Amino acid sequence: MASPLYTYLEPKGEEGILKHTIFLKMVQEMQISEVEKLEAEQKVLEKEIPFKVKYRENYLWQIYYSEYSKTYYMIAPIEDLDCSSLFYLIKQKIKYEKTGKEKNIFVPISYLDYSKRYFTKSQVSDLEKYIWEFTKEWPLMYEVYDKNENMSFQIVGNTRVYERVNSVYKIKLNDEEEALKFYRLIKALFILETEFPSRYKFEVRISDNRRARIFNCKGRSNIKNS
C-alpha cells in the first residue's frame, strides 16, 4: 500500500489531490522542535559514535534494505503522530539540492545483512552462542560505520558482575585481524569450558570503562587470565 513521496506532492487527479491534502495536514501538524532534536542528535553522532548503538526513538527510522532490488527505502506512515524523521530527511534533501554538498545521516537499517568483511553469518551466530555461555544473556551485534566510512564490528550486551548487579559491556573490533583474534580466543575459551567443565570455569570481568573484558579462569588449570 506504500506510495512514493512525490505522489503526495503533485495534486493531479482526484487521488493526487487527496494525497496532497494528507501531506499538507502532516506539514501543518509537524512539530519543528522534534525535527530540531533530530538535528542536534545527528551533530552529536558526527563527533562520536555512542557507547551503545541506540537512538532516542528507533521507530522513527523505518529504513530497510531490499535484497531483491538492492536498494534502501524508508517507510513513513501517514497516520503517525511523529513524522519528524521524514521532514528531517526532506530538509536535508532540499539543502543538498541547493548546495550540492552531501551530508552523512546516521540511521539504523533493518534487514541489512552483514558485509562479511570480518565475520561470516555462521561465525556471527557462533559468537552469539559463545558469548551467551559466559554472560548468560544474548548480545546485540552491529556493523557500525562512521562519517569516513570506517567500519567497526560492535558487540553490546549485559552480564552479571556481582550477585544481582548487572553491567553493560561493549566489545569493539576495528579491523579483520583484531576480529579474527577475538573469534579464535572466545571459541577456545568456549570449547575449554564446555568440553572440560570440571577443569575450566571462566567468569566475566569488565573494566571501568566497560570496554575491556577479561575471562578469569578458575579450577585446576594453569591458565590464570585469558
C-alpha positions as CSV (number, residue, x, y, z in Angstrom):
1,M,0.0,0.0,0.0
2,A,3.0,2.3,0.1
3,S,3.3,5.1,-2.4
4,P,6.4,7.2,-3.4
5,L,6.6,10.6,-1.7
6,Y,6.4,12.6,-4.9
7,T,2.8,11.3,-5.4
8,Y,1.8,13.3,-2.3
9,L,3.4,16.5,-3.7
10,E,1.7,16.6,-7.1
11,P,-2.1,17.4,-6.7
12,K,-3.1,15.8,-10.1
13,G,-6.3,13.9,-10.3
14,E,-8.7,13.0,-7.5
15,E,-6.3,10.6,-5.8
16,G,-3.4,13.1,-6.2
17,I,-5.5,15.9,-4.6
18,L,-6.4,13.6,-1.7
19,K,-2.8,12.6,-1.1
20,H,-1.7,16.2,-1.3
21,T,-4.3,17.2,1.3
22,I,-2.9,14.5,3.6
23,F,0.6,15.8,3.1
24,L,-0.4,19.4,3.8
25,K,-2.1,18.2,7.0
26,M,1.2,16.4,8.0
27,V,3.1,19.6,7.4
28,Q,0.6,21.6,9.5
29,E,0.8,19.2,12.4
30,M,4.6,18.8,12.2
31,Q,6.5,19.9,15.3
32,I,9.6,21.9,14.4
33,S,11.1,21.2,17.8
34,E,11.1,17.4,17.1
35,V,13.0,18.0,13.8
36,E,15.5,20.2,15.7
37,K,16.0,17.4,18.2
38,L,17.0,15.1,15.4
39,E,19.4,17.7,14.0
40,A,21.0,18.0,17.4
41,E,21.3,14.2,17.7
42,Q,22.9,13.9,14.3
43,K,25.5,16.6,15.3
44,V,26.4,14.5,18.3
45,L,26.8,11.4,16.2
46,E,29.1,13.2,13.8
47,K,31.5,13.8,16.6
48,E,31.5,10.4,18.2
49,I,29.6,7.1,17.9
50,P,27.9,6.5,21.3
51,F,28.9,3.6,23.6
52,K,25.6,1.9,22.9
53,V,24.1,1.8,19.4
54,K,20.7,3.1,20.2
55,Y,18.6,6.0,19.0
56,R,16.3,8.1,21.1
57,E,13.3,6.6,19.4
58,N,14.3,3.8,16.9
59,Y,10.8,3.5,15.5
60,L,11.2,6.9,13.8
61,W,13.7,5.4,11.4
62,Q,11.8,2.7,9.4
63,I,14.6,2.3,6.9
64,Y,15.0,-1.1,5.2
65,Y,17.3,-2.8,2.7
66,S,15.7,-4.8,-0.1
67,E,17.8,-7.8,-1.2
68,Y,15.6,-8.1,-4.3
69,S,16.2,-4.6,-5.7
70,K,19.5,-3.9,-3.9
71,T,18.2,-0.5,-2.6
72,Y,17.4,1.2,0.6
73,Y,13.9,2.6,1.3
74,M,12.2,4.4,4.1
75,I,8.6,4.0,5.1
76,A,6.8,6.9,6.8
77,P,3.3,6.0,8.0
78,I,1.0,9.0,7.2
79,E,-1.0,8.3,10.4
80,D,1.9,8.6,12.8
81,L,1.8,11.4,15.2
82,D,5.5,12.0,14.9
83,C,6.8,12.3,11.3
84,S,9.9,14.3,12.3
85,S,12.3,11.8,10.6
86,L,10.5,12.3,7.3
87,F,10.7,16.1,7.4
88,Y,14.3,16.0,8.6
89,L,15.2,14.0,5.5
90,I,13.2,16.3,3.3
91,K,15.0,19.3,4.8
92,Q,18.4,17.7,4.2
93,K,17.4,16.8,0.6
94,I,16.5,20.5,0.0
95,K,19.8,21.6,1.4
96,Y,21.7,19.2,-0.9
97,E,19.8,20.4,-3.9
98,K,20.7,24.0,-3.1
99,T,24.4,23.5,-2.1
100,G,25.4,20.2,-3.8
101,K,27.1,19.2,-0.6
102,E,26.4,15.7,0.7
103,K,25.7,15.1,4.3
104,N,26.1,11.9,6.3
105,I,23.0,10.8,8.2
106,F,23.4,8.2,10.9
107,V,20.4,5.8,11.0
108,P,19.7,2.1,11.9
109,I,18.8,-0.1,8.9
110,S,16.7,-3.2,9.1
111,Y,17.1,-6.4,7.1
112,L,20.6,-5.4,6.0
113,D,22.9,-8.4,6.0
114,Y,26.4,-8.3,7.4
115,S,29.1,-7.3,4.9
116,K,31.1,-10.4,5.9
117,R,34.2,-8.3,6.0
118,Y,35.1,-9.5,9.5
119,F,32.7,-12.5,10.1
120,T,30.5,-14.8,8.1
121,K,26.9,-15.2,9.1
122,S,27.7,-18.5,10.7
123,Q,30.6,-17.0,12.7
124,V,28.3,-14.3,14.0
125,S,25.8,-17.0,15.2
126,D,28.8,-18.8,16.8
127,L,29.8,-15.6,18.6
128,E,26.3,-15.2,20.0
129,K,26.4,-18.7,21.3
130,Y,30.0,-18.4,22.7
131,I,29.3,-15.1,24.5
132,W,26.0,-16.3,25.9
133,E,27.9,-19.2,27.6
134,F,29.8,-16.6,29.6
135,T,27.3,-13.8,30.1
136,K,24.0,-15.8,30.1
137,E,22.4,-13.1,28.0
138,W,22.3,-12.8,24.2
139,P,24.4,-10.0,22.9
140,L,23.5,-7.5,20.1
141,M,25.9,-7.2,17.2
142,Y,26.2,-4.4,14.7
143,E,28.4,-3.2,11.9
144,V,28.8,0.5,12.6
145,Y,30.1,3.0,10.0
146,D,31.5,6.4,11.0
147,K,31.3,9.5,8.7
148,N,34.5,8.4,7.0
149,E,33.0,5.1,6.1
150,N,35.3,3.3,8.5
151,M,33.6,0.1,9.8
152,S,33.8,-1.4,13.3
153,F,32.1,-4.6,14.5
154,Q,30.4,-3.8,17.8
155,I,29.1,-6.3,20.4
156,V,26.9,-4.9,23.2
157,G,25.2,-6.8,26.0
158,N,24.6,-7.2,29.7
159,T,26.2,-9.6,32.2
160,R,26.1,-10.2,35.9
161,V,29.2,-8.8,37.7
162,Y,28.2,-9.2,41.3
163,E,25.3,-11.2,42.7
164,R,22.2,-9.3,41.3
165,V,24.2,-6.4,39.8
166,N,24.3,-6.3,36.0
167,S,26.6,-4.2,33.8
168,V,26.6,-3.2,30.2
169,Y,29.7,-4.2,28.2
170,K,30.9,-3.4,24.8
171,I,33.4,-5.2,22.5
172,K,34.6,-3.1,19.6
173,L,36.6,-4.7,16.8
174,N,38.2,-2.3,14.4
175,D,39.8,-4.5,11.7
176,E,39.8,-8.0,10.3
177,E,42.9,-9.1,12.2
178,E,41.5,-8.0,15.6
179,A,38.2,-9.6,14.8
180,L,39.8,-13.0,13.9
181,K,42.0,-12.9,17.0
182,F,38.9,-12.3,19.2
183,Y,36.9,-15.0,17.5
184,R,39.7,-17.6,18.0
185,L,40.1,-16.6,21.6
186,I,36.4,-16.7,22.5
187,K,36.0,-20.0,20.7
188,A,38.9,-21.6,22.5
189,L,37.5,-20.5,25.9
190,F,34.1,-21.8,24.9
191,I,35.5,-25.2,24.0
192,L,37.6,-25.5,27.2
193,E,34.6,-24.7,29.4
194,T,32.0,-26.8,27.7
195,E,34.3,-29.8,27.0
196,F,36.1,-29.8,30.3
197,P,33.7,-28.2,32.8
198,S,35.4,-29.9,35.8
199,R,38.7,-28.3,35.0
200,Y,37.8,-24.9,33.4
201,K,35.4,-22.3,34.5
202,F,35.5,-18.7,33.2
203,E,33.8,-15.6,34.7
204,V,33.4,-12.2,33.1
205,R,35.3,-9.2,34.4
206,I,34.6,-5.8,33.0
207,S,37.0,-2.8,33.1
208,D,36.0,0.6,34.5
209,N,35.1,1.9,31.0
210,R,33.1,-1.3,30.3
211,R,35.1,-1.9,27.1
212,A,37.7,-4.5,28.1
213,R,36.7,-8.0,29.1
214,I,38.8,-10.5,31.0
215,F,37.7,-14.1,31.3
216,N,39.3,-15.3,34.5
217,C,39.9,-19.0,34.6
218,K,39.3,-20.9,37.8
219,G,39.9,-24.5,38.7
220,R,42.9,-26.8,38.1
221,S,44.1,-25.1,35.0
222,N,47.5,-23.4,34.8
223,I,45.9,-20.5,32.9
224,K,45.2,-17.6,35.2
225,N,43.9,-14.9,32.7
226,S,43.0,-15.0,29.1
